[in-house]
Amino acid sequence: MDSPFSSLKLGQASEATPFIVRTFDRLLEASRELLDQRFFETNVRVLTRAGTIGLVAAAGLGFLYAATVAVKGNALSPFLYGLGWILAALLILYVAEQFAGSGEALIESAPSQLSSLAFLNCFALLNLIGGWLALVTYVFLAINRSRLEYLWVGLGAFVLCEYLATIAMNPPLTQVTIHPRISPGEEALGILSFVLKAALRLVPIAFGAGVVIGTAALGFRYVQFLVKGWPAAAALQYASDPLNLILSAGLLPLTGYVAFLVLHLVVNVTRAVLAVPSRLDGLARQLPTAADPSGRE
């Protein structure tokens, strides 16, 4: 038997279906074949491993950067900063390792429901097309304004959108099931829960990519420092952005975990509140039977 997610069609296509709708359906089907659950999980494993290795490399590179600044500037404080950086990077590595896989475990324990695949289809399609539009737009800006930063922004937006589309096209990644007869309130909570779980699914990817990019940027700044001979104060200042990126990305497994717990608590409390009327109705139906002195059913 086919699973509910074997196709992302909203219904059986017919000749009366507008051509553009059938075209978008085919685009989703083709994309789902390429961007499947195995593709996403493989990327998560690779980038998580890259982030772990990147933190070790960043610890050594940051210390080397600080030690070089200390020698060239004939000062002790940069060397101490380097020692502090090694400790901070290794602590972050420990935290990241402790919370590796915690997001997936949380998602497994938080199933949600939607009445149809309509929202997931639209979410996936908008991200698929939006990612390409962002890439083309920022590539044009990079060429037109001769600014390489626009290219990186476009690539980042493209990758983010395609991963979000992949998550939407593979509902088991977020433990979403389809139940046509759910209430509007449950539908709203299902959408909110999906968004939160999709964001949590992106945490390992952002962790790995952020650490790798930050470490590469730190290495580039170190080479610039050696070639251009920056003064010690300027060298430390120029290293701050890559270091902040590494710190922020390294802490994502922890901050993402905590943020999901807090925000999904709101979803669970709201779901409990919505369930109160039906439970009260059930109790009301049981009260006459319980109060019947004859003991009849």
C-alpha positions in Angstrom: 0.0 0.0 0.0 1.3 3.5 -0.9 2.0 5.8 2.0 0.2 9.1 2.4 3.4 10.8 1.3 4.2 8.7 -1.8 3.0 11.6 -3.8 2.7 15.3 -3.1 -0.3 15.8 -5.3 -3.3 17.4 -3.6 -5.7 15.3 -5.7 -6.1 13.4 -8.9 -5.0 15.6 -11.8 -7.6 15.8 -14.6 -7.9 17.6 -17.9 -9.8 20.3 -16.1 -6.8 21.1 -13.8 -5.1 24.3 -15.0 -1.9 23.6 -16.9 0.2 25.7 -14.4 -1.1 23.6 -11.5 -0.2 20.4 -13.2 3.3 21.8 -14.1 3.9 22.7 -10.4 2.8 19.3 -9.3 5.3 17.7 -11.7 8.0 20.0 -10.4 7.3 18.9 -6.9 7.3 15.3 -7.8 10.6 15.5 -9.7 12.2 17.5 -6.8 11.0 15.0 -4.3 12.7 12.2 -6.2 16.0 14.2 -6.0 15.7 15.9 -2.6 14.5 12.8 -0.6 14.8 11.9 3.0 18.1 10.1 2.5 19.6 13.1 0.8 18.7 15.3 3.8 19.9 12.9 6.4 23.2 12.3 4.6 23.8 16.1 4.5 23.1 16.3 8.2 25.7 13.7 9.0 28.3 15.2 6.8 27.8 18.7 8.0 27.7 17.7 11.7 31.0 15.9 11.3 32.4 18.9 9.4 31.3 21.2 12.3 33.0 19.0 14.9 36.3 18.9 12.9 36.0 22.6 12.2 35.8 23.4 15.9 39.0 21.6 16.6 40.7 23.3 13.7 39.3 26.7 14.8 40.7 26.2 18.3 44.2 25.6 16.9 44.0 28.3 14.3 42.6 30.9 16.7 45.5 30.2 19.1 48.0 30.4 16.3 46.5 33.7 15.2 46.6 35.2 18.7 50.2 33.9 19.4 51.4 35.4 16.1 49.8 38.7 17.1 51.5 38.5 20.5 54.9 37.9 19.0 54.6 40.6 16.4 53.1 43.1 18.8 55.4 42.1 21.7 52.5 41.8 24.1 51.3 39.1 26.4 47.5 39.8 26.3 46.9 38.3 22.8 48.6 35.1 23.9 46.3 34.9 26.9 43.3 35.6 24.6 44.5 32.6 22.5 44.5 30.3 25.5 41.1 31.5 26.4 39.9 30.9 22.9 41.1 27.3 22.9 39.2 26.6 26.2 36.0 28.2 24.8 36.2 26.3 21.5 36.7 23.0 23.2 33.9 23.6 25.7 31.6 24.5 22.7 32.7 21.3 21.1 31.7 19.3 24.2 28.3 21.0 24.3 27.7 20.4 20.6 28.6 16.7 21.0 26.3 16.4 24.0 23.3 17.8 22.0 24.1 16.0 18.8 20.9 14.1 17.8 18.9 15.7 20.6 16.8 17.7 18.1 15.9 14.5 16.2 14.8 12.9 19.4 12.6 15.8 20.3 10.9 15.7 16.9 10.3 12.0 17.2 8.5 12.6 20.5 6.4 15.5 19.1 4.1 14.2 16.3 1.7 16.5 14.7 -1.2 16.4 12.3 -2.4 18.3 9.2 -5.7 17.9 7.4 -4.0 17.7 3.9 -0.7 18.1 2.1 -1.8 21.6 0.9 0.3 23.6 3.3 3.4 21.4 2.8 3.1 21.5 -1.0 2.8 25.3 -1.0 5.6 25.7 1.5 7.9 23.4 -0.5 7.1 25.1 -3.9 7.6 28.6 -2.6 11.0 27.7 -1.1 12.0 25.8 -4.3 11.3 28.7 -6.5 12.2 31.4 -4.0 15.7 29.9 -3.5 16.4 30.1 -7.2 15.1 33.6 -7.5 17.3 34.7 -4.5 20.3 33.1 -6.1 19.8 34.7 -9.5 19.0 38.1 -8.0 22.1 38.2 -5.8 24.4 36.9 -8.5 23.1 39.8 -10.7 23.8 42.3 -7.8 27.2 40.8 -7.3 28.1 41.3 -10.9 26.4 44.7 -11.3 27.9 46.2 -8.1 31.2 44.2 -8.1 30.6 43.0 -4.6 31.4 39.4 -3.8 29.3 39.6 -0.5 26.1 39.5 -2.6 27.1 36.2 -4.1 27.6 34.6 -0.6 24.2 36.0 0.5 22.5 34.5 -2.6 24.2 31.1 -2.1 23.2 31.1 1.6 19.5 32.0 0.8 19.4 29.4 -2.0 20.8 26.6 0.2 18.4 27.5 3.1 15.4 27.5 0.9 16.2 24.2 -0.8 16.7 22.5 2.6 13.4 23.9 3.8 11.7 22.6 0.7 13.3 19.2 1.3 11.9 19.1 4.8 8.4 20.0 3.6 8.5 17.4 0.8 9.4 14.7 3.3 6.9 14.9 6.1 8.4 12.0 8.1 11.4 14.2 8.8 9.1 16.3 11.0 6.7 13.5 12.2 3.7 15.0 10.3 0.8 12.8 9.5 -2.4 13.5 7.5 -5.8 13.2 9.2 -8.5 14.9 7.1 -11.0 15.3 10.0 -9.1 17.5 12.4 -10.4 20.7 13.8 -9.2 24.2 12.6 -7.4 24.7 15.9 -5.5 21.4 15.5 -4.6 22.5 11.9 -3.2 25.8 13.1 -1.2 24.0 15.8 0.0 21.4 13.2 1.3 24.2 11.0 3.1 26.0 13.9 4.5 22.7 15.1 5.8 21.9 11.6 7.5 25.3 11.3 9.3 24.8 14.7 10.4 21.3 13.8 11.6 22.4 10.4 13.8 25.0 12.1 15.1 22.5 14.5 15.9 20.1 11.6 18.1 22.9 10.2 20.2 23.3 13.3 22.8 20.6 12.5 23.2 22.0 9.0 23.6 25.6 10.2 26.0 24.3 12.9 28.3 22.6 10.4 28.1 25.2 7.7 28.6 28.1 10.2 31.6 26.6 11.9 33.3 25.7 8.5 32.6 29.1 7.0 33.8 30.9 10.2 37.0 28.8 10.3 37.7 29.4 6.7 37.2 33.1 7.2 39.5 33.1 10.2 42.2 31.4 8.1 41.8 34.0 5.4 42.1 36.8 7.9 45.2 35.2 9.3 46.8 35.1 5.9 45.8 38.7 5.3 47.4 39.6 8.7 50.7 38.0 7.7 50.8 39.5 4.2 49.6 43.0 5.0 51.3 43.3 8.4 48.3 44.7 10.3 49.0 46.2 13.8 48.1 44.0 16.7 44.9 45.9 17.7 43.6 45.8 14.1 44.5 42.1 13.7 42.4 41.2 16.7 39.5 43.3 15.6 39.5 41.8 12.1 39.4 38.3 13.7 36.3 39.1 15.8 33.7 38.5 13.1 34.9 35.0 12.2 35.3 34.1 15.9 31.7 35.3 16.7 30.4 33.3 13.8 32.1 30.2 15.0 30.8 30.7 18.6 27.3 31.4 17.4 27.2 28.3 15.1 28.9 26.1 17.7 26.2 26.9 20.3 23.3 26.3 17.9 22.7 22.7 19.1 22.1 24.0 22.6 20.2 27.2 21.8 18.1 25.4 19.2 17.2 22.7 21.7 16.2 25.2 24.4 14.3 27.4 22.0 12.3 24.5 20.6 11.4 23.3 24.1 10.1 26.7 25.1 8.2 27.4 21.9 6.7 24.0 21.6 5.5 24.2 25.2 3.2 26.9 23.9 1.9 24.5 21.3 1.3 21.8 23.8 -0.4 24.1 26.3 -2.7 25.4 23.5 -3.5 21.9 22.4 -4.4 21.0 26.0 -6.7 24.0 26.2 -8.4 23.1 23.0 -9.0 19.6 24.3 -10.9 20.8 27.4 -14.4 21.3 25.8 -14.4 17.7 24.4 -13.3 16.3 27.7 -16.0 18.2 29.5 -18.6 16.9 27.1 -17.4 13.4 27.8 -17.7 13.9 31.5 -21.1 15.4 31.1 -22.3 12.3 29.2 -21.0 10.1 32.0 -22.6 12.0 34.9 -26.2 10.8 34.5 -25.1 7.2 34.4 -22.9 7.7 37.5 -25.7 9.5 39.4 -28.5 6.9 38.5 -29.5 5.3 41.8 -30.9 2.2 40.1 -27.4 1.4 38.8 -28.7 0.8 35.3 -26.3 1.2 32.3 
